Amino acid sequence: MSKIYDTIIQTLDELEMHYQRDDEHCMADMNIQCDCAAFHLRLAAMEEQEVLYCFASFPLNVPESKRSAMCELINAINYDNIIGMLTMDPEDGQLVCRMVSSLDEGAINPTIIKVALQNTLRILEENYPAILKVLAA
């Protein structure tokens, strides 16, 4: 296994989070219940690229008729975000939040993982009402 993945697992265990391990692909998947919704979240170790990848998907897909307006909202949200970004699949309208942390020579610790989780969840929670507003318009 990888040092990055081992640290992911150790941190999730310390946080007493419920997750599913995928040792073959060095990933941990979990469902996170926030105040506004439940999100699927994945933490992955990309050892060759020396990065920690955090990915969270929204519990809905954007209908084709709303995708143009959603792209405008996503652009505005991403403009103000220093860490992390929202994206939408143009084919099926799946909304995701992505964050990648570059790890110089594999330097990783629990704080980096906690910050990745916190920033990803912050982006999701802060922007969920605006996303719902676009969908309801």
JOGI-V171790 format. One record per residue. RES is the residue in one letter. PHI is phi in radians with two decimals (* if undefined). PSI is psi in whole degrees, -180 to 180 (* if undefined). D_FIRST is the distance of its C-alpha to the first C-alpha in Angstrom with 2 decimals. Layout:
BEGIN
res=RES phi=PHI psi=PSI d_first=D_FIRST
res=RES phi=PHI psi=PSI d_first=D_FIRST
END
This chain:
BEGIN
res=M phi=* psi=174 d_first=0.00
res=S phi=-1.80 psi=157 d_first=3.74
res=K phi=-1.08 psi=-41 d_first=6.84
res=I phi=-1.10 psi=-48 d_first=8.59
res=Y phi=-1.12 psi=-43 d_first=6.82
res=D phi=-1.00 psi=-40 d_first=6.93
res=T phi=-1.24 psi=-36 d_first=10.44
res=I phi=-1.02 psi=-51 d_first=11.33
res=I phi=-1.10 psi=-45 d_first=10.93
res=Q phi=-1.03 psi=-44 d_first=12.72
res=T phi=-1.17 psi=-44 d_first=15.36
res=L phi=-1.10 psi=-38 d_first=16.07
res=D phi=-1.15 psi=-43 d_first=16.53
res=E phi=-1.09 psi=-34 d_first=18.81
res=L phi=-1.41 psi=-3 d_first=20.72
res=E phi=0.97 psi=43 d_first=21.10
res=M phi=-1.56 psi=147 d_first=20.32
res=H phi=-1.61 psi=125 d_first=20.21
res=Y phi=-2.65 psi=166 d_first=17.47
res=Q phi=-1.95 psi=131 d_first=15.77
res=R phi=-1.53 psi=143 d_first=12.05
res=D phi=-2.24 psi=84 d_first=10.88
res=D phi=-1.10 psi=-33 d_first=7.38
res=E phi=-1.09 psi=-39 d_first=8.44
res=H phi=-1.83 psi=5 d_first=9.46
res=C phi=0.97 psi=51 d_first=7.34
res=M phi=-2.30 psi=153 d_first=10.81
res=A phi=-2.23 psi=127 d_first=13.00
res=D phi=-1.97 psi=143 d_first=16.64
res=M phi=-2.67 psi=161 d_first=19.67
res=N phi=-1.87 psi=130 d_first=23.42
res=I phi=-2.02 psi=125 d_first=25.13
res=Q phi=-1.66 psi=116 d_first=28.85
res=C phi=-1.83 psi=179 d_first=30.73
res=D phi=-1.07 psi=-35 d_first=34.46
res=C phi=-1.64 psi=-28 d_first=35.16
res=A phi=-3.00 psi=176 d_first=32.81
res=A phi=-1.81 psi=137 d_first=29.56
res=F phi=-2.19 psi=148 d_first=26.73
res=H phi=-1.59 psi=130 d_first=23.52
res=L phi=-2.23 psi=142 d_first=20.71
res=R phi=-2.29 psi=133 d_first=17.21
res=L phi=-1.96 psi=131 d_first=14.63
res=A phi=-2.34 psi=143 d_first=12.07
res=A phi=-1.71 psi=122 d_first=9.71
res=M phi=-1.97 psi=85 d_first=11.15
res=E phi=-1.08 psi=-44 d_first=9.55
res=E phi=-1.09 psi=-39 d_first=12.31
res=Q phi=-1.51 psi=-6 d_first=14.98
res=E phi=0.97 psi=52 d_first=13.77
res=V phi=-2.37 psi=153 d_first=14.74
res=L phi=-1.81 psi=127 d_first=14.30
res=Y phi=-1.98 psi=127 d_first=16.11
res=C phi=-2.10 psi=127 d_first=18.24
res=F phi=-2.36 psi=131 d_first=20.42
res=A phi=-2.34 psi=134 d_first=23.17
res=S phi=-1.89 psi=144 d_first=25.77
res=F phi=-1.31 psi=155 d_first=29.32
res=P phi=-1.42 psi=24 d_first=30.83
res=L phi=-2.71 psi=159 d_first=33.40
res=N phi=-1.97 psi=148 d_first=34.12
res=V phi=-1.45 psi=126 d_first=36.93
res=P phi=-1.08 psi=151 d_first=39.94
res=E phi=-0.95 psi=-38 d_first=41.04
res=S phi=-1.18 psi=-17 d_first=44.23
res=K phi=-1.86 psi=-2 d_first=42.37
res=R phi=-1.17 psi=-36 d_first=39.76
res=S phi=-1.12 psi=-47 d_first=41.98
res=A phi=-1.12 psi=-38 d_first=42.66
res=M phi=-1.16 psi=-37 d_first=39.00
res=C phi=-1.07 psi=-40 d_first=38.13
res=E phi=-1.10 psi=-44 d_first=40.71
res=L phi=-1.12 psi=-47 d_first=39.26
res=I phi=-1.02 psi=-42 d_first=35.66
res=N phi=-1.05 psi=-44 d_first=37.02
res=A phi=-1.13 psi=-42 d_first=38.83
res=I phi=-1.11 psi=-48 d_first=35.85
res=N phi=-1.15 psi=-30 d_first=33.54
res=Y phi=-1.06 psi=-35 d_first=36.28
res=D phi=-1.59 psi=-10 d_first=36.10
res=N phi=-1.56 psi=128 d_first=32.31
res=I phi=-1.51 psi=-39 d_first=30.73
res=I phi=-2.09 psi=125 d_first=27.19
res=G phi=1.57 psi=159 d_first=26.13
res=M phi=-2.68 psi=155 d_first=28.21
res=L phi=-1.73 psi=144 d_first=29.58
res=T phi=-2.41 psi=161 d_first=29.79
res=M phi=-2.35 psi=132 d_first=31.56
res=D phi=-1.25 psi=121 d_first=31.10
res=P phi=-1.19 psi=-19 d_first=34.57
res=E phi=-1.42 psi=-47 d_first=34.50
res=D phi=-2.07 psi=-2 d_first=33.87
res=G phi=1.35 psi=15 d_first=34.17
res=Q phi=-1.18 psi=129 d_first=30.76
res=L phi=-1.71 psi=133 d_first=30.30
res=V phi=-2.42 psi=154 d_first=26.96
res=C phi=-1.96 psi=131 d_first=25.97
res=R phi=-2.18 psi=143 d_first=23.29
res=M phi=-2.53 psi=133 d_first=21.94
res=V phi=-2.17 psi=131 d_first=19.69
res=S phi=-1.96 psi=119 d_first=18.96
res=S phi=-1.32 psi=132 d_first=18.65
res=L phi=-2.06 psi=101 d_first=16.56
res=D phi=-1.02 psi=116 d_first=18.25
res=E phi=0.94 psi=35 d_first=16.00
res=G phi=1.30 psi=15 d_first=13.04
res=A phi=-1.14 psi=116 d_first=15.36
res=I phi=-2.50 psi=146 d_first=14.32
res=N phi=-2.66 psi=168 d_first=15.86
res=P phi=-1.01 psi=-32 d_first=16.93
res=T phi=-1.08 psi=-41 d_first=20.18
res=I phi=-1.07 psi=-42 d_first=18.78
res=I phi=-1.19 psi=-43 d_first=17.13
res=K phi=-1.08 psi=-41 d_first=20.40
res=V phi=-1.12 psi=-41 d_first=22.49
res=A phi=-1.06 psi=-46 d_first=20.70
res=L phi=-1.09 psi=-48 d_first=21.38
res=Q phi=-1.09 psi=-45 d_first=24.89
res=N phi=-1.18 psi=-39 d_first=25.90
res=T phi=-1.11 psi=-47 d_first=24.80
res=L phi=-1.17 psi=-34 d_first=26.69
res=R phi=-1.09 psi=-46 d_first=29.59
res=I phi=-1.07 psi=-43 d_first=30.05
res=L phi=-1.10 psi=-52 d_first=30.06
res=E phi=-1.16 psi=-44 d_first=32.48
res=E phi=-1.14 psi=-31 d_first=34.79
res=N phi=-1.82 psi=-6 d_first=35.30
res=Y phi=-1.04 psi=-44 d_first=35.43
res=P phi=-1.04 psi=-41 d_first=39.21
res=A phi=-1.16 psi=-37 d_first=39.97
res=I phi=-1.14 psi=-44 d_first=37.97
res=L phi=-1.09 psi=-37 d_first=39.92
res=K phi=-1.09 psi=-41 d_first=43.13
res=V phi=-1.13 psi=-41 d_first=42.53
res=L phi=-1.17 psi=-32 d_first=41.85
res=A phi=-1.46 psi=-16 d_first=45.01
res=A phi=-1.18 psi=* d_first=47.24
END
